[in-house]
Amino acid sequence: MKHLDVAVLGGGPAGSATALLLARRGADVGLYAAPGHERPRLGESLPPAVNPVLHELGVAAGFAALGALPSYGTSGAWGTGEVSSQSFLFSPHGTGWHVDRTRFDEMLTTAAARAGATVFPSRVRRVHRIVGGFAVDAAIPAHADAVVDATGRAARISRELGARPARHDRLVCAARIVPRRGDEPFCDTFVEAVADGWWYSAPLPDGHRIVACFTDAPIAARAGLATPAGWLAALAATTHVRQFVRGRAGSPVRVVTAAGHRLRPGAAGPGWLAVGDAAFATDPLSSGGVTSALRMATAAADALTAGDRAHYVALVDGMAADYFARYSEIYGWERRFPGSEFWRARLPGVTNSTTSPEPRRPPAASRRSCSSGTGPRSRPES
Ligand SMILES: Cc1cc2nc3c(=O)[nH]c(=O)nc-3n(C[C@H](O)[C@H](O)[C@H](O)COP(=O)(O)OP(=O)(O)OC[C@H]3O[C@@H](n4cnc5c(N)ncnc54)[C@H](O)[C@@H]3O)c2cc1C
């Protein structure tokens, strides 16, 4: 049986970055990175704020080799039918990016291995406490002094260790991939609010474009969003986003959960902590999930090294408080659909969550036009 200082469970951005940082500090780290089957992986747009974080992690060269598509800003119709844009031109961090998420995640896992982490390409079945640590039940089992739950929105390991994800919405995403073409009205990120939620579209580095509808699960079920017919009927309610699809066959519709949560009573317990989406998952409208996961990884590595878990829990709680304030503000900008179930659930003070005490409020959108790339509003950077 392999004995580890730390077993990191989940090979997304949060898990790989945590393993990388701990290995650099000399810890004996095992990273359980089961290969995912999602192709392409959703979550491909990165704001400029990711650039300093990639530098701090020492993976900027690996990132450059991915050939990501630069993103110069975001455009959208949010709070009004008119399109406005926000350019990244004046961002101190440079451009944002559209990445191949599968390759991006693999780049981080490779960096962790180079730093000295042992990568186990294996799913974790269970984790349970043993005297002095934890037993990791997987195809390649191990004992570890400490474990890190980096299993994403599933928060699989934290649940086993007694924590509970307090869900704060029922958001789902119904996405299709379509070929890009030269005459698109907007070539960068685009967001459009509609009565039942919001649509998002962004270019992918391989010549395609993602077009996705975000709404709450009951609305998606009633609208049959998982079927091409239901998805196209919903798309017809958009003014701008439908232009990205016009006349083009798309991939099958893929529906995934995008529900937000935070971990209760906190993001850490004796001998374990959660990082990234497992600890605190946000609405993808922010495009900040990956950047936030990488930042949390630094804090998690510090907490594991210094043993100060209370500080880590407070830091994640602080991130959540900032997020909820911003979320309320941005969803509050959209007031055109007062009778809508989706928007009503996001009014300040309303909670349709299972447990969250935070008020729910509104977010904002951003994008960039091919021609100008300037304007007043955008998808928040982080
Ligand atoms: C529809 C959608 C669109 C998004 N768009 C964006 C975007 O444009 N930009 C952005 O920054 N963020 C976006 N996000 C959020 C972003 O994807 C996440 O915040 C980010 O991936 C979190 O990283 P993570 O490592 O915590 O979790 P994940 O990336 O989810 O990684 C978790 C990993 O753990 C693995 N795992 C799970 N269970 C086990 C197990 N039992 N054993 C071993 N491994 C396991 C999974 O296979 C996965 O590889 C989006 C999210 C959604 C749902």
The ligand as an ORCA input file, in Angstrom:
! r2SCAN-3c Opt
* xyz 0 1
  C     -21.581     24.817    -18.279
  C     -20.398     25.437    -17.593
  C     -19.679     26.417    -18.226
  C     -18.550     26.982    -17.590
  N     -17.863     27.957    -18.235
  C     -16.749     28.461    -17.655
  C     -15.933     29.392    -18.343
  O     -16.214     29.763    -19.480
  N     -14.816     29.854    -17.709
  C     -14.476     29.441    -16.439
  O     -13.456     29.869    -15.896
  N     -15.233     28.552    -15.769
  C     -16.349     28.052    -16.353
  N     -17.087     27.127    -15.684
  C     -16.669     26.719    -14.331
  C     -15.413     25.859    -14.386
  O     -15.549     24.816    -15.326
  C     -15.126     25.304    -13.004
  O     -15.201     26.345    -12.056
  C     -13.749     24.653    -12.923
  O     -13.659     23.578    -13.830
  C     -13.488     24.167    -11.500
  O     -12.322     23.376    -11.454
  P     -12.224     22.169    -10.419
  O     -10.892     21.566    -10.608
  O     -12.653     22.607     -9.083
  O     -13.366     21.130    -10.873
  P     -13.471     20.301    -12.239
  O     -12.878     21.060    -13.363
  O     -14.907     19.909    -12.334
  O     -12.570     19.020    -11.994
  C     -12.976     18.000    -11.138
  C     -12.269     16.746    -11.608
  O     -12.478     15.709    -10.651
  C     -12.727     14.511    -11.347
  N     -13.438     13.608    -10.449
  C     -14.719     13.672    -10.018
  N     -14.995     12.628     -9.208
  C     -13.848     11.896     -9.124
  C     -13.489     10.701     -8.442
  N     -14.374     10.044     -7.702
  N     -12.221     10.251     -8.580
  C     -11.306     10.906     -9.331
  N     -11.598     12.037    -10.016
  C     -12.856     12.519     -9.902
  C     -13.544     14.952    -12.567
  O     -13.494     13.971    -13.594
  C     -12.799     16.226    -12.946
  O     -11.717     15.953    -13.791
  C     -18.203     26.551    -16.295
  C     -18.943     25.565    -15.647
  C     -20.042     25.011    -16.282
  C     -20.832     23.952    -15.564
*
